[in-house]
Amino acid sequence: MLARKILVLLLLTLTSFAFAAPTLNPDHPDRYTVVKGDTLWDIAGRFLKSPWRWPDVWHVNPQVKNPHLIYPGDELVLSYDANGNPIIRIGKRARPNLKLSPSMRKTRLDRAIPTIPLDAIQQFLSKPLAVGEKELENAPYVVQVAEEHVVAGAGDRLYVRNLKEEGKAKYSVFRPGIKYVKHTLKEDEEPEVLGYEAVYVGETTVAQFGDPATLLLTSTEREAHTGDRLLPLGDDDISENFMPHAPNADIEASIISVVDGVVQIGQNQLVVVDAGSREKIDIGTVLAVYSRGETITDNVSPERGDTVKLPDERAGTLLIFRVFEKVSFALVMDATRPLHVFDAVRNPPEL
């Protein structure tokens, strides 16, 4: 009976914690007019200590078409519900449409503001970033650049083997990159291989099928050369609305790589996390980053050689924008200190 009572109290505590109202910033505005260049994350940060809690305070206006979208010129108003919890609603919509002429349909003056700065991740939304061990190995490959060039750019031709005639006419070019390995703190544990980096090179179209086939490079972000691999150009309709939300499960992960790697990681940089859809991560998941505390020698302890691990320190916040089975790609939304590869990634505190 005692155990049952304890369980009930624990469940009630967890429930009340899970539904606790978000904490407002001490200097929050009561009203804010959206301007061009704003992101939803920026606006949420004006009102809340934890911007990712925005969905918990956003009051949808059901009479407004696309009520979840916010446009430049919209006025946001902070108020409170019957229980004293904060809610934010649109107080005044910007002029929504512009009628160009009697014969032309109405069109929106401005696009809805994005959740996060899309220019930081745009090129990575529809391109593979992580592939399986055999995916690139078995893919068509560049056997030579036309006219005996060592490297190729937009407008140059490539000779490609293993391209099937019944395949698509457009392909993306990738270069095999680093191996993604799950971070482990146990020295005797064999690290799990999670996948391989696929470094995006550019786009091609088939000029002539054959063995080898001839393809034309239509655009490039880096020079193509012999050994690069080709994957069919994806037709996926990638969403640009990343509604932030808490993880769907308890996450214990790590930053394992930096896209276009640097030593120290800051705001608006892209990182790779060693957890994906199998850990129930999805697009929009918000995660907290912690600098791992060092293990130091306790020179004060009477026990000779005594060591102690310093506590992990909160260092930043990530938002997941691309998910694979075993890895995810995230944008650093804020960093209170430099982040590093192998920093811990966990559920954010409920503020």
N, C-alpha and C positions, 0 to 999 in steps of 0.2 A: 504493500500500500504506500509506504514511504517513497519507494522508488518511483511509483506512478505519479505521486504528487510532485516529486522533483522534476520528472519528465514534463509534466504539464506546465510547471513554472518556467522551465527552460524554453519550451515552445512559445509560451506567451512572451517571454523576454525577447526571443529571436524575432517574433512577429512584430512586436512593437518597434524593434530596432530597424527591421527591414522597411517599415512604413513610416519611419521618422521623417518629418518635413526637412527639406534642404535648408542649410544655414545661409542666410543672406549676408552679403558683404556689408561691413559696418558703414561704408560710404556709398551704398547703393542709391541710384536715382529712383524717384517715384514715377518718372516718365522718361522715355527715350525715343527720339526720332531716328529711324534707320537711315543711314547714308550709304551711298555707293562705295563699295570696297569693304563694307562690314562683312564679317562671317558670323554665323550663329554662335560659334564658340566664343568669339570676342564679345558679343552682346550678352551672352549668358554669364560671362565673367564679370560684367559690370554689376549684375544683380546677385550672383551666387558665389560662394566660396569654392564650390565644385561645379564648374560649368557643365560637366557631363550630366548633372542632375536636372538639366533644363526640361526634359519631358515631364518631370514630376510637378513643375509649376506652370507649364504652358496650358492655358485654357483655350481650347479650340472654339472658334466662333462658327457654329454649324450653319449659319445663314450665309457664310462667305464661301464662294467657290474656291477649292483648293485651300482649306483653312489652315493647313500645316505650313504653307509657304508664306514667307515674309519678304516684302519688297522694299526697296529704297523709298523713303517718304512715309512709310507706315509708322504710326505712333504706338509704342508699347507702354502699357500702363500697369503698374504694380498695385495690387489690392490684396485683400485677405478673405478667406472663406469663413463660414460660420464657426469653424474650430480654431480660427486664428492662423491657419496655414497660408503662406504666401501663394498667390496665383498671378500670372501675367497674361494679359489679353491685349488684343489690338483695340485701342481706343478710337483710332481714326485711320481708315485706309487711305493710302495715297490715291490720287486719280488713277483708276485701274486701267483704263483703255484710251486709246487715241483713235478717233474715226478719221481716216485719211481722206475719203471721198465717198459719195453715195454708191459708187460701184465697187468699192474695196472693203473687205471685211475689217473689223476692228483688230488691233494688235496690241500686245503688252508694251508699255513704255520701257520697262526694265525687266531683266531676268530676276527671278527670286534669288536672294542671297544664298550662297553655299554654306554648308555646315562648317567646313574647314577650308583653308586656302588651297584651291584646286590646282593652282599653277605649280605647287610643290610636288604633286603626285600625278598630274595629268598623263604624262608619258608612260606611267606604270599601271594605269587602270586596266588596259586591255591586252597587255603584253605578258606572256609567261615570265615568271621570275624564278620559279622553282619547278624542277622536273624530276621524274624518276630516274633511276640509274641507267636504264636502257633507252629512255626516250630520245635523248640526243644521239646516243651511240648508234641507234638504228635509223636515224633520220637521214634524208638526203644531205649530201655534203658538197662543198665547193672543192672541185678538183684542181681548178686553175682559174686565174683571172684572165680575161681576154686580152689579146695583144701583149701577152707576156709581162703585164704589170705585176708588181709585187703586191700592191694593195689596190683597192678599188673604192670609188665614191659614187655619188649619185650621177647617173648617166652612163656609167661603165657597165660592161657585160661580164657575166660570170658563167663558167661551165660547171654544171652540176650533175653528179651521178646519183643513181637510185631514185630518180624522180619518175613516178608512174604517170603514164599519159592520161589515165582516167582520173587523175587527181585534180586539184584546184589549179586555177591560173595565177593566183596570187599567194606569195609566201613571205613570211618574216624570217629574217636571218638572225641567228643567235651564235654566240661563242660560249663553249663550255667554260664555266667559272669554277668557283671554289666548292668544296664539299660542305654541306650543312650537317653538323654533328650536334646532337643534344648535349648540353652542358651538364656535367655531373661533378659533384663535390667529393665523390667516393673514388679514391685512387685505384681501388681494385675492381671497379665496375667498367665493363667494356662499353664505350660510348656508342649510342645508336646513330646510324647514318639516316638522316631525315630526308635527304634529297640533294640536288645539285643546283647551283646557281646557273641561270641562263642569261647571259649578258646580251642585251638587245643591241643589234647592229643596224638594221634598217629593213626596208621593204623592197620586194621584187615582183616583177610580173614575168610570166613565161613568154619568151619570144619564139621558141621552137622546142618541141619535145624531141627526145632522142636519148642516146647514151654516149656522150653526155648531152643533157639538155642545155639550151642557152637561155639565160634569164637576164633581164635588165634591172639594174638597181634604180629604183624610182626615188628613194630618199634614204639618207643614212644619218646616224648619230655618231658613228665612229667608222673608221675604215674597215672594209671587209677584206678578208684574205683567205688563202687556201686553208681548208680544214674547218671553216665555219659551217654550221648546220642550218637546215631550213625546216620550219614547221608551217603548216597551213595557216593563212591569215585568219584570225578568229572573227566570227560574226556576232559575238556576244554583245548584247545591249547592256553596257555597264552603267549602273546607277551612280549618280553624282550626289545623292542625298544620303549622308551617313549619319543617321539619327543616333547620337551617343546613348549608350546604355551600359548597365553593369554586366559583368560576365554571367553566363548561364550556369557556371559551376565554379568551384574553388580552383584557382589557377596558381601553380607554382612553376614558373618558367624563368627563362633568362634571355637577355639580348645576346645573340650569337654572331651577328655580323652587322655591318653598316653598308648600305647601298652606296656605291662609289666611295668606298671606305675612307674614313679619317680616324685619327687616334681618339680625340675627344668628340663627344656628340652633344649637339645643342638643339635649340628650338628649330622646328621645321625641317629637320633632317630625317631621313628614312632609315629604319632599322629592321632587322629580321629577328623574330621571336621563335623560340623552339617549341611552339605549341600551335595547333591548328584546329581543324574541324573535329578531329577525334577527341579533343579536349573540350568540345562544345563552344569554341570561339567562333564568332561570326562577324560580319562587317558591322562596324559601329561600336564594337566592344571597347570599353575604356579600361586601361590597366595602369597601375601605379608602378613606378620604377624605384628601386632601393639600391643605394650603394652598399655593397657587402662589407660588413665590419671585418677588420683585420683580426687575426689571432696573434696576440702579443704575449710576451713573457711577463708574468707578474713578479716583479722584483721585490715587492713588499711582503708577499706571502711567505710564511715560515716553511712552506713545503718547497723544497728545492726543485727547480725546473717547472714550477706551476705555470700554466698558461690560461688565458681567458680570451674568449671571442668578444670583441666589441659589438655593440648592437648595429644592425643595419639602419641606414639613415635614408629617409624619403628624399628622392632626388628629382622626380619629374613625373610626367603623365604622358601616356601613349594612347592613340586612337587607331584601331585596326581598320585598314582600308582594303586589304586583299588577303584572302584566306585560301590555303591549300590544306591537304590532309594533315600534314605534320609540322608545317611552319606557317607563319603569318607575317605580313608586312605592315608596319605601323609608322605613323607620322608622330614625331615628338611634338606634343602640343605646348608643353612648358617644361622648363628645366631650371630648378633652383640651384643646381650645381652641375659641373660637367658630368655627363654620363659616359659609361665605358662598356665595352664588350664584356659580357659575363655578369653585368649588374642583374640583380634579381627583379623579376616581373611578377606582380601579384594583383589580387583584387584591390581596388581603391577603397579607402575608408569612406564610410557613409556620412559625408558632411552635407 
